[in-house]
C-alpha cells in the first residue's frame, strides 16, 4: 500500500495592510485584512498586481468585500500606504508582493448584500513625479557620484528616492560642475541615455540603471522550485 504524498503548497495565504495618514495628534493607524480568519466571518479580498519592467509604475488593484462603513471612510483617501503579502499556508512560500500608495479608491455595491472597497494603488509615482531634484556639484565628478548625489537630493521626504544598482556606466569624468533642477523621471531618462543604458524602478523605492542584458544581482530567477503565485506569461 502506497503512502499518500504530502502537498506543501495548498491553502492560499494573504494579508493586506493599509497605513493611514497622520491624525491631529501625529498618530497613524494600520488597518489589516487577512486570510487568517477562516470561517463565515472572514473578509474576502482579491488583488491584481502588475509589475512591468523598465520606466513604468508598479500597479496594484485591490478589492476588499464588506468592510464596515467606518473603515471604508478611513481608507478612501489618496496617498495612504498599502502592502500586500501573499503565498501559501505551508511550505514557507510567502512574502511581500506589492507596496505602494493609494491613487484612487471608491465603494461599489456588487449585489443586494455585498459592497466592495476598490483600491487602485501605484508604486513609484510620489518618488518619480513632482519630487524635485535641486542639486549642484563641483567638478570634476564621476558618473556614479553624480547620479547618486543628484537622486539623494530629491526633495520629498515621504517619497525619498535612491539608486540601488548602477552597472555599465561610462567611465568619463565630467570636467566641470553640474546643476540639476528637475524631477527624477526626466533626470533618469537623460542620465540613462547619456550612458547608453535603461533605467527601472524597484518596489523597494529604489531606481536602477543598467542594460537589458544585466539584471540586478537580486533579480528573481524563475524556476519550478520558486513556488510563484500564478504563472509567468511571455509578453
N, C-alpha and C positions, 0 to 999 in steps of 0.2 A: 504494500500500500504506500503510495507516494505521499510526501508531506507537502501541504499547500505552501506555495511561495508567498512571502510577505510583500506587501506593496508599500514602499516607503513614502510615496507621494500620492496622497489620495484626497483628503479633505483640504479645500482651499482655506487660506487664512489671509485676512487683510485688516488694516487699521488706517483710518483717516483722521488726521489731527488738523484742526483749524485754530490758529492763534489770532486772537482779535487785536485791535489796536489798543493803545493806552486809554484808560478812563481818566476822569478828572483828578484822580489821586496817583496817576502814573502806573497803574497796575494793568497787566494784560491777562486775558483769560484764554485757556485752551479747551476747545470743545472736541470731544473724541467720539467717533463712531467706529465700532469694531465688530468683527465676526465672532468674537469670543462668547458673546451672549447667545448661544444656541437656544432655540426654543421659540414658542409662538410670539414672544415679545421682542425678539431680536430685530434690529433695524436691517432693512435690505438696502444695498447700495450697489451701484455699477460705476465703472470708470473706464475711460478710453484714453490711453497715454500715447501721444505721438511724439517721437523723439527723432526729428530729422537731423541729418548731418550737414555741417557747414552753413554758416551765415543764416541761421534760422532759429527762431524761438522754439523752445520745447513747450508743448501744449498738453494740458490735461482737462478732460471733460468729465465731471463727477456728478452723479445723480444719487441723492440720498432720499429714501422714501420715508414719509410720515415723521419728520422732525416735529417736535411740538412748536406751537406758534411763536413763543418767546425766543426759542433757539433760532428759528428761521429769520426772525427780525435781526438778531445779533450778527448772523453770518452774511447778511445781504449787504455787504459793504466792500467796495473796491479796495484792493491793497492788502487785505488780510492774507496771512501766510498759511499755505496748505502743504502738508506732506502726506504721501501715500506709501505705505509699506504693504507688500503682498508676497505670497508664496504658498507654502503648504504646511499643514499641521505637523507632518512627520518628515524626517529626512534632513532637517536643518536648512532647507532651501527657502529662505525668507529674508527679505531686506527691503531697503528703501528703493522705490522705483520712480518716484517723482517728488519734486519740491518746487513750489512756485507760488505766485501771488494771484489772488482772485482778480480777474479782469472784468467779469460780468456775472451777475447772479440773479435768479428770479425763482418764483414758486409757480408750479404748474399743477393744475388738477387733472390727473390722468383718467380717473373714472369716478364713480359715485363715492367711493370710500377712500381712495388713495391720493395723497398730494406728494409731489416730489420737488425737492430743492435742487436746482440745477446750478452748478458752479463751473464757469469757464475760467480756467487758470492758465497763466502764461509764466514761464520761467525765462528770465533774461531781459524782459522789457525795462524794468527800472534801472538795471545795470548798464544797458547799452544805448538807451534812448533818453535824451534830456538829462544826462549825467555828466555835466560839463567838465572837460579837461582844461584847466587853466594852468599852464606849465611853461617854465623857461629853464634852460640848462646851458651852461657854458661849454664850449668845445675845447679840445676835441672830445668826441664821445662815441662809443661803440653802439652798434645797432641794438644789442641786448640791453645795455644800460639805458639807452634812450627809451626803448619800449617799456621796460619795467617802471621807470620813473614817471613816464607820462601817464600810464594807466593808473599807477598808485595815486596820481594827483586828481583823479576823478572826485567830484565834489559831494556826491550824495552818500552820506554815511550808511543809510539803511540799505542802499544798493551797492555797496562798495565792490569794486571790480579789481581783479588782479590777473596776472598772467601765470599760467600753470606750466605750460610746455612750449618751449621755443626750440626749433630744430631747422638746420639748413639755412640759417640767416647769412646774408652777405657779410664778409669779413671787413668790408670797407669801414673806415672811421670818418665820421662827419667832422670836417676840419673846423667848422665854426659852430657857434651856439645855435640852439634850436628853440623855437617858441611854438606852442600848440594852444589853440583856443577853439575847441570843437567838442563834439560828442564822441564817445568811444566807437560807435559804429563806423562813421566815416574815417576816423583815425585808423582803425584796424584794417579797413578796406585799402587805404593808401599804403599803410605800412606793409601789408602782405604783398600788394602789387609791386612795391619797390624791391622786394626780396624774392619775387617770383614764387610766392607761396600762397597758401589759402589759410583762412582762419575759421575756427569754430568755437562754439560755446558749450561748456560743460554744465551739468546740473548742479555742481558744487559752487557755482558762481564764479568760475574762472575761465578765461579765454585761452585759446591755444593757437599757435602759428606753426604750420608745418606744410609739407607737400602731401599729395594724395597717397603716396606710397609709404609714408612714415607715420603710422598711427602712434598715439601716445603710449608710453610703456604699460599703463594700466588699462588699456582697451580690452573690452570683453572679447574673448575668443569663443566662438560658437561651436560647441561640441555636444555630442549626445549626453555627456556627463554633467553639463552645466545646469540641467533641470530648469530651463527657461519656462516662464509662464507664457503660453502661446507659442506660435511657430514663426520664426523669421521668414519674411517674404522678400523675394527678389523684386527690386524696383528699377 
